[in-house]
Amino acid sequence: MGDSFIRHVELLGYEKRFFPSQHYVYMFLVKWNDLSEKVIYRRFTEIYEFHKALKDMFPIESGDINPENRIIPHLPAPKWFDGQRSTENRQGTLAEYCYALVNLPHKISRCLHVVSFFKVRHDDMNPVTDSQTKKPEVFLLPKDSKKTPTDITGPIVLQTYRAIADYEKSSTSEMALKAGDMVDVVEKSENGWWFCQLKNKRGWVPAAYLEPMDGPDESEEQEPNYAGEAYVVQKSYTAVEEDELTLKEGDTIEVIHKLLDGWWVIRKDETTGYYPSMFLQKAGEVNTSVKSELRNRGAPPRRSTIRNVKSIHKQGRKQISQETYRRNSRKYIQNRRNMRGNSQNKANVIIEKKEPEDNKPKAQPAVPPRPSKDLILNRCTESTWRKIL
């Protein structure tokens, strides 16, 4: 066994290819122990042959000796003819298979057979294509497919974006861009890094360097929420631009505007500013290894820091100034204080109204009239008679 091992395998979907003949390949995002992320493509027949070889290597764990000892997941055999329907319907089973495979004991999940199968091949980086044939059709797996495998939809048309400036990648999981490059966006992460593909290249790209073909994409962004959403700072950051905030790990803040480039507008007390969303975690949410891994990546660049570009973002994008954020935040905070003050005043008024009633002297019991002399003589004892005689 080598030092490399797989931390996670995620099924992204499948591609319908037309060269050298029509066939289908599944797309997997493989995350390695060195924090690199690679996209690979495998036919189902390849996956099944890998599965059979794995069972032969571990006969006890595959249940060949005793079915009760089986821990290697099941995988159905390929059909005589695998069309698009069978390829699509098999995605849920294949996603569960990969999840179970990676979580097997290390002697299986980290063996050379498993590691070698999921390593990037030359064809993954440079798939065989023919310019005369149709471009491969991409079918992405919905994110909630584990909960509802039957909800897998038809083809999803990937959005095409244009690079507004040159970008040099800083890690092997990223992809370099030249101004004017047209890329297809596979996944938009709220941390500001988008997974894109450009011809035979695939990798993560800062959203700030991309713009849609038709117009600004602010319609995809949420409206500001000045009520604020509680988050906790998971990684310290020192402000570089004037409109950014410097915070320490463990600080509690309120997010008031989530932006696509991964820089959110936050509020700390009565101060507002930008902060990398990948360094934040929702209050009360349990930390995950995926989020820890994202925090190891540097913050993506902001749109405002990309200089000297003629971009739709600068031409037609709705800009909200920091003064607007501060002014609306102050208004909301003041309204919140006023509401608290009013509720306290109402409580005080109720108490004040009750106090006069509580201070009133309590009514004394009435003193009965003194009985007459004849009544005492008729009803009382001799000792009482003597006192009045």
Buried (B, 14 or more C-beta within 10 A) or exposed (E): EEEBBBBBBBBBBBBBBBBEEEBBBBBBBBBBEEBEBBBBBBBBEBBBEBBEEBBEBBEEBBBBEEEEEBBBBEBEEBEEEBEBEBBBEBBBBBBBBBBBBBEBEEEBBBBEBBBEBBBBBEEBEEBEBEEEEEEBBBBBBBEEBEEEBEEBEEEBEBBBBBBBBBBEBEEEBBBBBEBEBEBBBBBBBEBBBBBBBBEEBBBBBBBBBBBBEEEBBBEEBEEBBBEBBEBBBBBEBEEEEEBBBEBEEEBEBBBBBBBBBBBBBBBBEEEBBBBBBBBBBEEEEEEEEEBEBBBEBEBBBBBBEBEEBEBBBBEEBEEEEBEEBBEBBBEBBEEEEEEEEEEEEEEEEEEEEEEEEEEEEEEEEEEEEEEEEEEBEEEEEEEEEEEEE
